[in-house]
Amino acid sequence: MATATSNMHVAIAKPFTFASCEVSKPSVAVFSSGIKEAPWMKLKSSCHISSTHVISQKITPNTLKFNRIVTKAMSESNDTKPLPGLPVDLRGKRAFIAGIADDNGYGWAIAKSLAAAGAEILVGTWVPALNIFETSLRRGKFDESRVLPDGSLMEITKVYPLDAVYDCPEDVPEDVKANKRYAGSSKWTVKEVAESVKEDFGTIDILVHSLANGPEVSKPLLETSRYGYLAAISASSYSYVSLLQHFIPIMNPGGASISLTYIASERIIPGYGGGMSSAKAALESDTKVLAFEAGRKHRVRVNTISAGPLRSRAAKAIGFIDMMIDYSSENAPLMKELSAEEVGNAAAFLASPLASAITGTVLYVDNGLNAMGVGVDSPVFKDLNIPRDNNKS
């Protein structure tokens, strides 16, 4: 199963932090003593907080008194009042995120950003990891990283078992069916999960593919077996085609689908082998074709995010994630470590009406590293006056 384990697209979700482009607390101000309640239009900003006041004119000048402010979570689905400014507003939308198995991956960060913008969250978790994930969620082990910008906790409406390597029950080999790690779970192929979501909720608006796995990712391409190469393609690329194929019939027109890719699709990244670079190249090519077909037939947008390297348990298993992060910090135009929240926020934007004309796009969220042609930390450039961030910690 594809598990967001080997594509370097998993990061530690930092508790109590969220990038600046996020949802702020909406509030209602109440003035008393002979006046009507006067709602302040809810505060929300893409980069800063600015307020708009709409205050009743029926105010007695010498008896004005200010009462306490009542705050409400942004994610209330029954709150449909328009927001001021240019917000990322996903209230009333439902998202299915495939590939969340813990609280430190890109999938988790995307779920948090979508939830912060008001979306309802459904999750597909790799079957062997399902029990641990649900138990941790139930026992509150993820509560610290569930905190949204308004102080509430991200709610996951339902978790579905999923193995996106298999399209339908007929595709599952007997040894997998008999595997004890799959015991107790049912209806976990892509087709069955889509049918279950339809039965439970009817439709969705947002589909997120946060899946990748390459069993031979540590091998150079010249040493990769046919099995390892095709396994990487199946789990990391075709799984997206399959997900969209089975979920698009229940996606509302105007919906959005997002996947995660990596710069190794177009540049040489030593150590990122086993066919994973080929899988990411296929994913980006498929994004364009799927954007055309899904847009024409279903009015659904299809985009992918090319994210920079981030620390995670899975990425550390590859063995060189710290090196890649250091390299990025030294050579990217923005000399800082990328956070999972920044990727989550980009996904929320792509899923929102603000991106209604964007489809078939690879969106780079990597501090600009994709733009570089050379590594400026090389000793050959020691005599050049290379600009540096003097405020970098």
N, C-alpha and C positions, 0 to 999 in steps of 0.2 A: 504493500500500500504506500501511496505517496504520503509523506508525513512532515513536510517542511523541515527535513532534517539535514539535507546535504547541499542546499542551495545558497547557504550563507544569508538567508533571508529571515533569520530569526534573531530577535534582539531582546535584551532584558528590558521589560517595561518598568520604567522608574516610577515608584509610588509617589503619589502626590505631586507629580509634575506633568505638565501638558504644555505643548508648544504654544506660542503666543497667538497663533491663528485659531483660537478655539472659542467655544460657546461660553458666554459668561452668564451669571445668574440673572434670570429675569426677576423683576420685582414689581410690587404694587404698592403705591404710596396712598395713604388714606388721611385726608384732612377732615377734622370734625368741627362741631359747633355750627349747626345750621347750614352745612354745605353738603353737596353730593360727593360720593366717592369719586376720586379723580385718578384714573389709572395712568401711571407713567407708562409710556410705551416701553416694552421690554428692551433691556439693554443687550446688544449683541454687536460684535465687531470682528472684522477679519484680522485686524492688526492692532486695534486699540479700542477703548471703550468710549463711546460718545452717547449722550443721552438726549432724548427728545421729550419734552414735557407737554402734556395736554392736560391743562388744569381747569376745572370748572370755574365759571365766572361768578357763581353764586356764593361769594365769600363775604362774610361779615368782617370788615377791616380790623376791628379792635378785639375780635374774639378768636383769632386764628390759633389753632393748636395742632402740633404735628404728632401723630401717633406712630407706633412702631411699624416698620416695614416688614411685610410678609413675603418670604421668598418661596419660590416653587421650582421644582426640577424642570429643566428644559425638555426632558424626554417624555413628558406627559403626552400620551397620544391623543387625548381628548382636547388638548389646547391647540386650537386651529387659528387663533387670531394672527393676523400678519405681523411680521417683525419689521422694525425700521432698518434702514441701511441696506447692506448687501450681504445678508447672512447665508451660511450654509444651513439650510433648513430641510431636514429629512423627516419631520414629524408626519406620522401616518404611513411611512414607508416600512417595508419589511425586507431584511437582508438575510441571506444564507451565506455563511462563511465556511468554506471547506478547507480543513487543514489545521484546526486548532487542537492542540493536545496538551498545552500548558499555558502559563501566563507570561511567557517571555519571548514570544514570537511576533513576527510581523502580522500574522493573522489576528492575534490578540489585540495588538495595537490598532489595527484597522477596525476591529469590532468596537473598541472603546471610542474611537473617533466617530463612527457611525452612530453609536448609542448617544454620545454627547450631543450630536446634531438632531437627535429625536427618533432615530430608527429603532424598530424592534429587531432583536438579534436571535437568529437561529444558527446553530453550529453543527458541522459535520466533523466527527472525530474518528481517527483511525481505530478500527475495532480493538486491536491489542492494547491500545492506550486508553480505551473508553472508561474502564472501571476506575483506574487511578485518577483520571481527569474528573470524573463525576464525584468521586469520593473527596478529592481535594476541594472541589467547588462546594460541595455540601458541608464540609467541615470548616469552611471559612479560611482555608489556607491561601486563597486567592483574594481575600477581601481587601487587603492593602493595595493590591494592583487593580482592583475593580473600581477604585474611587474616581469619579468623574469630576470635571472642573467645578460643578455646582455643589460638590460634597456628597452627592448621592452615590450609590453603588450601581455599576453596570449590571443590568439584569439580562440573563440569557434565558429566553423563553423555553427553548427546548434544545437538547443535545441528541443528535442522531448518530448511530454507528455508521461508519462509511469506510469503504475501501474502494477508492476510485480507479484501481487497476482493473477492476471487473465491472463490465457494463451491465450484465444481467446474471441471474442465478445459473444459467446454463454454461457460463464462462468459468465458473469457479471449479478448480481441480479438486479431486476427492481428498488429496492430502491436506488442502487448506480447509475444507469442510470439517475434516476430522481433527484439525489442530485445536488443542485445548485453549489457545489464546482467543479463538473465535467462539468457544462454547458459551452458550447463554445469550448470544446475540443473533438477531435475525433481520432480514430485509436491509442488508447493508451494501448491496451493489448500487451503482449509480442510478439505474432505472428504478429500483425499489425505493431508494431514498426520495427521489423526485416524486414518486407516487404517494409516499407517506406524507411529504410536505403538502402536496395538493389536497390529500384527504384531511389533514389537520388544519390547514390555514387557507387553502384555496389558491392563493397567488403570492408571488414575491415581486419585489421591485429591483433588488440588487443581488447580484451573484458574485462572490469573491472566491478566486482560486488561489489558495496559499499552500500549494502542494509541490513537493519535489523530492525525488530520491534517486540516487545513483549508487548501486551496490559496489561499483568499482571506481568511485569518484577519486580515490587516491592514486589510481594508476594512470600513467601517461596514456594518451590516446593510442600510441603504437603498441601498447601492451594490453589494451582493453579487448575483452572477448566479445563475440557477437551477442552472447546472452547479456553481458553487462551493458553494452551499448543500447540494445533494444529495450532493456529494462528501464534505463534512464529516460529514453524517449517515451515509453509507455506511461511511466509514473509522473513525469514532469511536463510533458507536452500533450500527448493524446488525451490524458485525463481531463484537460481543459476542454478539448473538443467534445468529449463525451458528456461532461457536466453541462455545457451549454446546449448540446443537442437534446438532452433529456429535461433540462429545466426551462428552456426557452418557451415551451408551450404554456407554462404557468407564469411567465413573466409579463407584467403589465406593460403595455406600450409606453415608451418613454423611459423604460428601465435601463439599467447600466450593468455591465459585467467587467470585472477587473481581475487581472492576473499579476504575478510578480516575476520579473526576469532579472538578468544580471549582465553586466558589461562584457562578460566572457563570451557572450553570443557574437560579438564583433571584434573583440580584441583578445590577444593572447594573455591568459592568466595562468602561469605555470602552477601546477598543483591542483587545478580545477579540471580534473580529467574524467575518465570513465564514460565519455560521451555526454557529460553534462553541458559542455559548451555547445555541442550540437543540439541538445534538447532545448536550450534557451534560444538558439537561433531559429529553431522550428517554431517555438512558441511565439516569437515576435513576427515571423512570417504568417503564421496562422491568425494572429491578431488582426492583421490587415484584411485577410480574406473573410474571416468571420465577421468583421465590422461591416463589410459590404453585404454579405448574405443576411446577417441578423438585422442590419439596418433596413434593407429593402423589404424583407419579409415580415419583420416583427417590430420595427421601430425601436430596436434595442441597440445601445451603444456598446462598443467593445474596445477596451484600452488595456495597456499593460504598464506597470511601473518598474523601471530599472533602478533598483535601489543599491546603494553602496554597502560595503561590508559592515556587519554589526556583530557584537559579541553574543554568543548564545551557547548553550550546552551542545547543541547539534553542530554548530559551526566550529566549535573547539575540537570536535571529533575529527574534523578534516585535518587539523594540525597546524594551520598557518594563519588563522584568523587574526591573531594579535599583530602579526607582521603586516597584513593587509590594511588593518586599521591605522597602524603607524604610518604606513606608506601614504594612505589617503590623507591623513592629517598634515603630512609634510608637503604634499604635492598638489592637493586640490586648491582651487581658487579660494574656497572658504576653509580656513585652517582650523577645523573643529571636528569633533567626533559626531557622526550622524546619530540621531536618536530615533527610536522606533516610532515615537509620536509624530515626527515629521513625515514619515511615510504614511502613517495612519491619517494624518490631516490631508495629505495629497489625495489619498483614496476617497476620503469624504467629499472633497471638492469634485473629483471625477464622477462620483455617484450622484451629485446634486444637480439641480436645474441650472446652476451657474455654468456647468460644462455641457450644456445641451447641444452644442454644435461640435463637440470634440469626440471623435471616434477614429479608430484605426491608428492610434498614436502610442508611441513609446515615450513615456514621461520619465525623464531622468531626475531622480531624487538622490543625489550622491555628492552634494556640496560642490558640484561642477567638475568632478574628477573626469567625467567622460570627455570634456573639452580639451584635456591636456594631450599633447603629442609626445612629451618627454617627461621624465622624472626630474624635477628641478633640484632635488636633493642629491643628485649625482655629483661626485667630486669634479667632474669635468666642467661644471658650471660655477666652481668656487670663486672665480674671479669676476663673475657677472654680478651686477647689482640686482639681485632677485628681490622683488617686493616681499615683505613678510608682515605677518600680523603681530604688531608689538604688544597687543593686549592678550595674546594667546597664553593661556595658563599652562 
